[in-house]
Amino acid sequence: MATLFASRRRVGGRLTTFRSFAGHSRQSATGANPPGFNATRRNWFVRTSLLALLAAGPAFAANEAKPTETAATPDLPSILTSIPTLAPVVDFKKQLMDQGVVLQLNYIGEALGNPSGGVRRGAVYDGRVELAIDADMEKLAHWKGGMIHANGYWIQGTGLSRYYIGNILTASNIEAPPTVRLYELWFEQKALDDRLGLRVGQLAADTEFFVSKYGALFINGTFGWPAFTGANLPSGGPGYPFATPGVRVRLGNDSDPFNILAAVFNGDPAGSCVDDPQRCNRYGTNFRLQDAPLAMQEVQYRYNQGRDDDGLSGSIKLGAFEHYGNFANLRYDTAGVALGSLSSNGVPGVLKGDWGLYGVWDQQIWKDAGRGAALFLRVAGAPQDRNTVNFYIDGGLTFTGLVTGRPDDAFGIGFAHARISDHARGYDIDSGATVVRRAETALELTYQAQIVPGWSVQPDLQYIFGPGGGVSDVNGARVRDAAVLGLRSTINF
């Protein structure tokens, strides 16, 4: 989430404009530095120790583990197979894979515009190159169950949400300031027939937590790392384009009906930052460890996942997060007076910690000879006094193989709704704002067409109701609902 918005707040009896990046800035309530290093280090030590105790014994029994699979998917369709002159490159990648190294490169390019609504009308071109490398340590060094993963991005372009729409539910899931950025860099050890995995390093939560399998079709960023976490956690949390140091334990594997995930992350990928946090940690190499920790847990139940299962496949995930830092009261100051009133001292009250609960449901509803349909639903909630978005829901329907002769095409319709909390809305009322925030809703209609294996083109239509939750423009009028038209091209090499 990378949306810039402005709010009006009374400080010392006068109105002051505060500019912040929705989903990327959350400083301590006092405006001071994060909690002391000693307390933070103690929190980190306790939580990582619990995860280590859970995993230590079986993890050291790695010699009993079966060969691990690569984190990247080695059989993704590649456009290289469609270009005969590039056959030597295909052979080289296969040779690397046989040695235990999976190398993947992809490019996403898209044109997006809002012909109506938003802060102003305009069009942009965004692009992102991703390079990912996975090393199977058993093949490379006879280290059973070991895996090293790294991936990074070269991001180009101008964000439509950031500069034109001003919304929370970011129009594109690749939108970010132009840069070359490290994303994940970790080592994982698996044991007990891959039913125990301990991962340590630079981690992103949005690769494993709060993920909907069917939501991945859509272009709007909230269907990935949702606005619920992006708008509430410091610097947007450990989701695209941020990863941060952490430890993750997984119990269960893809063949088990039940999996349990637990992780501890550094709680702020950018730290105290008066600018856009994505610029404060521009290259993804800050490797911060001094911030209050963020813990996430998720229980997953999957059913009818086998190729020979007759029933319709599905999964249910229940999760939670807890952040152990200080958060600002969105409506009241340290004296209990409304921040928006003339008598306020202008310093938000201090609230210790934050938490949220969520659920994800993916369900196949029809399958027939390579064709199919599925639905997904995600719901989340958090306290109102310290979270801009206290209730969130998204969902949709996806279809594959509907067009005769095009089994790899996909079509989807999705929606997302982010409710602005009563405390944030109350601040608007107390300050006498001409427009009071309530909620933002996005609808998306998309079709992904495969041109050749490894290359797809995706026309996209979105409509954003209440950009920013319902904020005012420079003239004091509510920013109008925005229509978004786009075309994306994705190439896997």
N, C-alpha and C positions, 0 to 999 in steps of 0.2 A: 504494500500500500504506500503510495508515494504522493498523496494529494496535498497540495498547499492550500490552507484556508486561513482566514483572519477572523479573530473574535474581538469584541470590545469589552474591556474590563476596567472598572474604576479602581485607581490606585492613588491614594492620597487626595481623594476628592475630585480627581479629574479622570476623564475617559482616555484610556490608552489602548492602542491597537496591538494585540499580540499575534504574531504570525507563527504558525507551527505546521508541521507536516503530519497530517493525519496518519496514524499508524506508524510513525517513526520517532516521535519525540515524547518522552515522559520523564521529566526530571524529578528529583526529590521535592517534596512539598515545601521544604525550607529554602530551596534554591541552592543549597550547599552541595558539597560532594556526596557521593554515595556513602552508605554506612561504613564505619571504620574497618580498616583492613583486618584487624584481629577478629572482629565479629564475623565478617564475611568469610574469612579463612576457616573459622570454626564451623560455620554452616556448610561450607563446601566439604570439609573433612568428614563431618557426621554423615552427610548424605552419600558421598562417594564411598565411604567405608561400608555403609549398609549394602550398596550395590556390589562392592567388591566381595564382601562376605557371602553374598548370595551366589556369586559366580566363581569364587576362587578355587574351591576344591575341584569341581568338575572341569574347570578351564585348564588346570594343570594336567588333566588326564587327556591332553590333546592327542597323544599317541593312539588312543582308542577311537578317535573320530574318523569318520569316513571322509573321503576327499571332498573338499568344499567346492561349491559352485561360485562362479564369478558373480559379483554384484551387478555388473552390467549385463544386459541381455545379449548374448553373442549372436542370436539368430534374427535380429531385427532386419527387416528388408533394407537392402542397400541399393542405391542408384548405381553403384559401381557394377553390379551384375547386369545392368541394362546397357552398358557401354562397352562393347567388345575390346576397344583399344585400352581399357583400363584393367584388363584381366590380370596383368602382372601385379597390380596393387591388391586385387582380391587374393591372389596367391600369397602375397607378402603378409596380409592380415591373417590368413589362415595359418601360415607358418608361425606367426607370433602367438596365435591362439593355442596351437599345439604345444608351444613352449610355456604356456601359462599366462600370457599377456593378452588381454582384450583391449583393443584400441578402438574408440568410437569418436566420430566427428559428425556434427549436424549443424545445419544453418536454418534459422527461422527468419523470414523477412515478411513484413506486413505493411500495408497502407491502411490507415484508419482516419476517419474524419467525422465530425459532428456537423451536419448541414443545418441543424436547428438546435437551440437550447444551449445550456452550459454557460460558463462565464463569458466565453466568446466563441465564435465559430472558427473552425480551421481544420487542417488536415496535416498528418505527420506520416513519416516513414520510420519504422523501428526495425532493427535487426539484431540478431544475437547468434554468435558462433559459440558452440560448446564443444570442448574437448574433454573426454573422459578416458581414464586408464585404470584397469583393474589387473592386479598381479596375484595369481594363485601361488602361494608360497610353497605348496606341496610340490608342484611341478618345477618351480624355480630353485627351491632350496631344501626339498624333502621335509618341509615343516607342515605336518598335517593340520588341517583346519585353519590355517592362517590365510589372511587376505589383506591386501593393501589397496586402497581406493583413493583416487584423486580426480577432481574435475573442476573446471573453471570456465569463465565466460569472457567473451569480447562483446560488449554491449554497445550498440550504436543507436543514434536517433533521438527523437524528442517525444516525450510522453504526452499522449492526448489528455489523459486525466489530469496530469500535473499542470499543464499549461493552458488547457482549453475548457475542460468540463468542470474541474474542481470538485470531484466526487470521491466518496470513500471506497466504493466497489470498483476498483481500478479496471479500466476497460480492457487492458491487455495483461496477460500473465508474464510477459517479458519486459514490461515497462520498468526502466530504471535509468539513472543518469549514465551517460556514456563513460565507459572505463573498461579496463581489463581487470577482472576480478577473480580471485580464488574463491571457490565455493566450499566443497567438502575435501577433507584430507584426513583419512583415518585408517587405523589398523583394527581388524576384527579377528578374534579367535573363537572358533566353534568347537564343540565337543558333544559327547553323548549322542552320536548319530545326528549331528546338526541340531539337536533340540535345545542346546544352550549356546548363546552367542554373546560375547562381550566385545563391545566396540568402543574405542577410545580415540579421541582426536578432535578435529574440527568437524562438527556435526550440524546438520540442518534438521529441524523437527518435521518440516513439511514433506520429507521423503518417506516417513513412516507413520507419523501421528496425524490423526484427524483427516485421513485420506479417503476419498471416495474413488473407487475404481472407475465408475462410469462418469464422474464429474470431470475426468481428465480430458474429455473431448472438447470442452468449451474454452473459449479464448479469454473471457473475463477473468481477471486474476483472483477474484474471491472464490472461485470454484476450486482453487488450489489451496494456498494458505489463506484462510477466510478473513474477512474484515473483522470478525469477532476477536481474533488474536492479533491481527495486524494493527488494529486501531487502539487496542488496550495495553499490550505489552510494551515495555521500554524499547524504543527504536524499532518497533514492529515485531520484536521477538526473533527467534532463530528460524525464519522462513525467507524465501527468495526476496531480495538477492543476498541475504545474510546467512552465514553459518557462524558458529561460535564454539569454543572449546567445550567438550562435554564427555560424558560417559553414558553408554546405553547397554542395558541387559535385555535379552530376549529369551523367553522360555517357550519352546515349541518351534516347529518348522512348517513349511508350506503344506505338508501332508497331514498335519495334525488339525483336528477341528478347533482346538483351543490354543491361542497364543497369548502371552502376557508380555507387554513392553513396559519398561521403566527406564527413565533417563533423568540425568541432572545436567543442565546446561549453565554456562555463564549467563547471568540474567539480563545483560544489556550488551548487544553486539557492538554498540558504538560508544557507550558511556555518556557522561554529561556532555551535552553538545548543544550550543546555541544556534548552530547551522543545521542543515539537513543531515541527519545521521548517516545517510548513504554517502555523503561527501566527507564526513568525519572518519569513516572507515571505508575509504574510496576503493581500496584494492583487496579488501577482505583479509588483510594480513595483520590486523591489530592483535589478534590472539589474546583477548582480554581474559583475565582470571580474577580480577579484584572486585567484581560486582557481585551483589547479592544473587544467590542461585535461583534458577527456575527449575522446578521438578515437574515432570509429566509422566502419567501412567495411563495405560490403555489395555483393556481386555478385549480380545477378538474371538468371535465364534464364526466359523465358516462351515457351510454344509453343501452337499452335492457338488463338490469341486472336482471329482474324478472324471476322466474322459468317458468312462462306462456308466456313470450314474444316470439313472433315468429322470430323476427329479430336476427341477429348476434350481440353479445354483444361487447362492446368496451369502451375505455376511452381515453380522451385527457387531458393532464396536462401541464400547462405552469407555470414556476417558475423562481425565481431569488434569488441571494444571494448578500449581501453587507457586507463587512468586514471593520471595522472602525479603524484598526491599521495601522502601518507603514510597507511598503514593500520595498524591495530592487530593484532598477533598475537592470535588468539582463544584460545590456550591457554597461552602462555609469556610471562613477564615479561622485563624488560630484562636480567636475569641468567641467563636460560634456565631458571628455576624455574617449575614449574606454577603458574599464577595461582590455581588453586583450593586450593593447599596452604597450610598455616599459615605456612610459611617464605617465602612470596612477598612481594616488596616492593609488590605491588599495582599496578605500572605495566606495562602491556602492552608487549611488544617492538615496535620500529618496523620496519615492512616497507615498502619503497619500491615504490610503484605497484601496480596491479592490472590484470588482463586477463581476457577470457572469449571463448569461441567459440560460435557458434550456427548452426543451420540451420533452414530453414522449407520445407515442401513442401505446396503446395495442388494438389489433383488432382480434376477432375471425373470421376466414374466412371459416370455414366449421364445421358442427355438424350433427351427424346422429346416433341415437340410442346408446348414450354413447361414441361414437367416436368423435374426433374433431381435428381441426388444428387452429393455431393462429399465428400471427406475432406481433413483437414489434419493436419499433424504438425509440432511444433516441439521441438527438442532443444538443450540448451545445457550447457556445463561451464565451471568456473573453479577456480583453486587453492583448496585446502582450508584453508590456514593463515590466510587473511584474509577469507574469504567465508562468511557464515552458510549460504547455499544454494550448494553446490558442483556439484550436478547437478539439472537441471530437464527435464521433458518434459510436453508437453500435446498433445492431439489430439482428433479427433472426427469425426462424420458429420453432414452437414446435408442436408435434403431440401426441395424447393420444389414447389408445385403438386400435392401428393399427393391433396388433397381435391378431388373433382370440383366444378367451378364456382368454385374459390377458387385461382386461379393465383398470387396474390401472397402466400399464406401460406407460412410456413417452419417447419420442425421440426428440432430438433437434439439430439444427445446428445454430451457432451464430458467429458473427464477432464483433470486436471492433477496433477502430482506434483512436490513440491519436497523434495529430500533435504537434511537438515541435515549439514553437513560434519563430518568426523572430529574436527577441532580444536574445534569448538563442542560436539560431543557429549563430547569428552574433558574439556573444562572442567567439564561437568556431573558427570562421574564423579569428577574430582579434587576437586571441592568437596563431595562426599558428598551430592549432590542425591537426593532420594527418587524423583524421576522424571527420566529421561534422554531428551532430545530425539532423535528419529530422522528423522521425515519427516512431511509433511502432504500429504494427497491430497484432491482435490475431484472429485465427480461432479455433472454438471448435465444436467437434462432440461428443454427449453424449447420453447414453441410460440408463434410470432408470427402473430397474426391481423390482417389488415387490415379495419378496420371500413368506412372510406371512404378514398379516396386521400388520403394525408397523415396518417392517424390509424390507429395500430395498438395492439393490446392484447396483452400477452405474459405468460401464466401461466408460473411457473418453479418448479422443484424442484431443490434442491441437497442434497448430503450431504457433510459435511466430516469426514474421518478424521484424528484426531490434531491438533486445533487447536493452533497455535503450534509445530508439529513434535512435540508431545507435552510439554506443560508441566504443572506442578502448580497446583492451586487453593489457596485460603487455608488449606485443611485438609491440604495436602500430598498429596492424591490427584490422579491424572492427570485433566485436564480431559476430560470425556466428548465423544465424537463428536457433532456437531451436525447436525440436520436443519433446512433452511431452506426456507420456503415464501414465495412472493412473487407479486406482480402488478404489471406495469409498463404504463404508458400513455405513448406517444410521439406528439407532435403536431408536424408540420412546417407552418409558416405560409408 
